[in-house]
Amino acid sequence: MIISARHVKAWLQFITLFIVFTLLLYQIMSVIAPFFKPDFLYEEPIGGARKVFAQHAESITPKQPYDAIKERLQWFYWLGE
């Protein structure tokens, strides 16, 4: 098998450009990513938000646990929050 210098040069150029563009894309993504991240993940919601899947002892009775879950899920779908 004969390896020509042109083919080696072309492959080295391709690999070099691939690495350069990959690193450039990574840097661009790391600069843009904080704009899409929420400021504070565990902040108290603003407005009429409800916790849909919070387990409260007074809201679930031993007789009807699925009714309370169903009601909370309906509120979730109705309000869209």
Backbone bond lengths (Angstrom), bond angles and torsions (degrees), N, CA, C in turn:
res aa  C-N    CA-C-N  psi(-1)  N-CA   C-N-CA  omega(-1)  CA-C   N-CA-C  phi
1 M - - - 1.450 - - 1.523 108.57 -
2 I 1.302 114.58 129.47 1.461 120.57 -178.46 1.524 108.63 -100.36
3 I 1.314 115.27 128.64 1.469 121.15 178.66 1.520 107.37 -106.00
4 S 1.307 115.91 116.64 1.452 118.82 -178.72 1.519 110.18 -89.49
5 A 1.314 115.03 151.87 1.468 120.86 -179.45 1.522 110.81 -67.16
6 R 1.330 117.76 -31.01 1.463 120.78 178.85 1.529 111.09 -65.65
7 H 1.324 116.42 -42.09 1.468 119.99 179.59 1.527 111.14 -66.59
8 V 1.322 115.74 -41.04 1.469 119.55 177.78 1.515 109.79 -63.76
9 K 1.330 117.29 -43.34 1.470 121.19 178.64 1.528 110.83 -62.61
10 A 1.323 117.22 -42.03 1.464 120.94 -179.83 1.532 110.92 -65.26
11 W 1.335 116.90 -42.19 1.460 119.91 178.48 1.528 111.29 -66.71
12 L 1.319 117.62 -42.07 1.469 120.10 177.80 1.530 111.08 -63.56
13 Q 1.312 116.56 -38.30 1.463 120.21 177.47 1.527 110.38 -65.83
14 F 1.314 116.60 -43.32 1.466 120.53 178.31 1.527 111.22 -61.86
15 I 1.316 117.24 -47.73 1.467 121.14 -179.07 1.522 110.59 -63.64
16 T 1.329 116.73 -41.77 1.469 119.93 178.78 1.520 111.34 -63.03
17 L 1.327 117.16 -46.54 1.464 119.63 179.23 1.525 111.20 -65.59
18 F 1.316 117.45 -37.37 1.457 120.51 177.70 1.524 110.98 -61.54
19 I 1.311 117.60 -45.15 1.465 121.34 179.52 1.520 110.87 -66.05
20 V 1.322 117.51 -42.39 1.470 121.09 179.98 1.529 110.83 -63.04
21 F 1.326 117.53 -45.70 1.463 119.81 -179.29 1.528 111.87 -70.56
22 T 1.322 117.25 -32.21 1.457 119.91 175.54 1.519 110.90 -64.80
23 L 1.316 117.10 -45.79 1.468 120.66 178.17 1.526 111.26 -65.44
24 L 1.313 116.98 -37.51 1.465 120.61 177.80 1.523 110.74 -64.64
25 L 1.324 117.45 -44.05 1.458 120.97 177.62 1.534 111.03 -63.16
26 Y 1.324 117.06 -39.98 1.464 120.64 177.63 1.530 111.13 -61.66
27 Q 1.317 117.34 -42.84 1.465 120.89 179.30 1.526 111.12 -66.09
28 I 1.308 117.34 -40.22 1.469 120.64 178.20 1.525 110.01 -63.75
29 M 1.329 117.15 -43.46 1.467 120.65 179.34 1.529 111.42 -64.95
30 S 1.317 117.61 -38.44 1.464 119.45 179.76 1.531 111.59 -70.14
31 V 1.323 117.89 -25.06 1.468 120.49 175.56 1.521 110.35 -78.33
32 I 1.327 118.33 -38.12 1.464 122.86 -176.52 1.525 112.13 -79.96
33 A 1.324 119.13 -30.23 1.469 122.96 -172.92 1.530 114.25 -55.69
34 P 1.332 121.51 -41.34 1.476 118.75 -179.70 1.521 114.63 -62.67
35 F 1.323 119.01 -22.14 1.456 121.09 178.93 1.523 112.08 -71.11
36 F 1.328 117.94 -24.58 1.453 121.84 -179.23 1.514 112.77 -96.46
37 K 1.321 118.09 -9.55 1.455 122.47 -178.31 1.527 109.13 -85.50
38 P 1.338 118.05 135.56 1.469 119.44 177.04 1.526 110.98 -61.81
39 D 1.321 115.54 151.48 1.455 119.29 -178.44 1.521 111.97 -64.27
40 F 1.309 116.24 -51.01 1.453 120.05 -179.11 1.517 107.77 -138.89
41 L 1.311 117.20 115.44 1.459 121.09 -172.33 1.524 113.46 -68.76
42 Y 1.318 118.51 -31.54 1.457 121.15 -172.85 1.525 112.08 -107.39
43 E 1.304 116.77 26.72 1.454 122.26 179.06 1.531 109.72 -74.77
44 E 1.316 116.03 148.51 1.462 121.63 177.94 1.531 108.83 -64.92
45 P 1.334 118.84 131.21 1.467 120.92 -179.03 1.527 112.01 -62.85
46 I 1.321 115.63 150.07 1.460 122.00 179.86 1.523 108.23 -99.96
47 G 1.325 117.28 139.52 1.457 121.06 176.07 1.512 112.41 93.00
48 G 1.337 116.02 -149.22 1.454 121.56 -174.51 1.517 113.57 -93.49
49 A 1.324 117.87 37.65 1.460 120.05 -178.89 1.525 110.42 -73.45
50 R 1.338 115.69 147.45 1.460 121.85 177.59 1.510 108.69 -124.49
51 K 1.318 115.67 146.18 1.449 119.43 172.42 1.514 107.28 -81.78
52 V 1.319 116.25 121.31 1.458 120.07 -172.97 1.508 112.00 -84.38
53 F 1.301 117.73 -41.75 1.446 120.86 -173.16 1.522 112.89 -110.07
54 A 1.315 118.64 22.51 1.459 121.08 177.10 1.523 108.98 -75.46
55 Q 1.302 116.75 134.03 1.457 121.57 179.36 1.531 108.91 -92.94
56 H 1.320 116.24 112.95 1.460 122.03 176.69 1.521 108.27 -114.47
57 A 1.313 116.08 134.95 1.464 120.20 -176.69 1.527 111.17 -64.21
58 E 1.330 117.72 -37.02 1.467 119.46 -177.24 1.526 112.24 -77.08
59 S 1.327 118.40 -19.51 1.458 119.23 -177.34 1.531 112.43 -88.01
60 I 1.329 117.63 -19.17 1.463 120.15 -178.64 1.522 108.98 -117.01
61 T 1.306 114.70 118.20 1.461 119.79 175.48 1.517 108.83 -94.29
62 P 1.318 118.05 154.58 1.468 118.74 -179.36 1.521 113.76 -62.53
63 K 1.335 117.18 -23.64 1.463 119.83 -177.58 1.525 111.81 -76.33
64 Q 1.328 117.43 -38.46 1.457 120.41 -171.58 1.540 111.79 -131.56
65 P 1.303 118.79 63.81 1.470 117.71 -179.98 1.528 112.65 -70.51
66 Y 1.331 117.26 -31.39 1.462 119.49 -176.66 1.524 112.14 -75.78
67 D 1.331 117.52 -25.99 1.465 119.42 177.02 1.523 110.93 -66.69
68 A 1.327 116.82 -39.91 1.466 119.59 179.07 1.528 110.80 -66.90
69 I 1.319 116.68 -40.54 1.461 119.94 177.83 1.527 109.92 -65.16
70 K 1.323 115.89 -40.93 1.469 120.29 179.13 1.528 110.61 -62.95
71 E 1.342 116.67 -41.66 1.458 120.46 179.56 1.528 111.22 -64.23
72 R 1.320 116.97 -43.92 1.461 119.56 179.21 1.527 111.12 -64.62
73 L 1.323 116.90 -38.31 1.450 120.33 178.23 1.529 111.45 -66.59
74 Q 1.338 116.55 -37.57 1.460 119.33 176.21 1.524 110.89 -64.24
75 W 1.330 118.46 -40.44 1.457 121.46 176.36 1.531 110.16 -61.62
76 F 1.327 115.36 -39.86 1.457 120.05 179.23 1.520 110.79 -61.57
77 Y 1.314 117.83 -47.93 1.451 121.02 -179.63 1.531 112.24 -69.79
78 W 1.347 117.26 -35.24 1.449 121.09 -178.63 1.532 111.08 -68.37
79 L 1.334 116.96 -46.25 1.463 120.58 -176.12 1.525 113.12 -86.47
80 G 1.319 116.62 -23.87 1.454 120.12 179.47 1.502 114.05 72.36
81 E 1.303 117.30 25.74 1.476 120.66 -179.84 1.494 109.65 -115.72
